[in-house]
């Protein structure tokens, strides 16, 4: 465990129990969300690669336009 994470847990331990429960719940939700995102990316890597190849082919054939940040 990193020193920073140890410091965060030490500070969290000073909170009243209800606040510790909220913090723990939020941390677990965040970690679960990251796992879900990683699994979604892993499942879609072939699709993303195909989309990237398609986008490059369109660009190389002159079918793309330069992005103008002023138009966003």
For each residue, the residues with C-beta under 8 A, 3 or more apart:
1: 5 6
2: 5 6
3: 6 7
4: 7 8
5: 1 2 8 9
6: 1 2 3 9 10
7: 3 4 10 11
8: 4 5 11 12
9: 5 6 12 13
10: 6 7 13 14
11: 7 8 14 15
12: 8 9 15 20 23 24
13: 9 10 20
14: 10 11
15: 11 12 19 20 23
16: 19 20
17: 20 21
18: 21 22
19: 15 16 22 23
20: 12 13 15 16 17 23 24
21: 17 18 24 25
22: 18 19 25 26
23: 12 15 19 20 26 27
24: 12 20 21 27 28
25: 21 22 28 29
26: 22 23 29 30
27: 23 24 30 31
28: 24 25 31 32
29: 25 26 32 33
30: 26 27 33 34
31: 27 28 34 35
32: 28 29 35 36
33: 29 30 36 37
34: 30 31 37 38
35: 31 32 38 39
36: 32 33 39 40
37: 33 34 40 41
38: 34 35 41 42
39: 35 36 42 43
40: 36 37 43 44
41: 37 38 44 45 48
42: 38 39 45
43: 39 40
44: 40 41 47 48
45: 41 42 48 49
46: 49 50
47: 44 50 51
48: 41 44 45 51 52
49: 45 46 52 53
50: 46 47 53 54
51: 47 48 54 55
52: 48 49 55 56
53: 49 50 56 57
54: 50 51 57 58
55: 51 52 58 59 64
56: 52 53 59 60
57: 53 54 60 61
58: 54 55 61 63 64
59: 55 56 62 63 64
60: 56 57
61: 57 58
62: 59
63: 58 59
64: 55 58 59
65:
66:
67:
68: 71 72
69: 72
70:
71: 68
72: 68 69
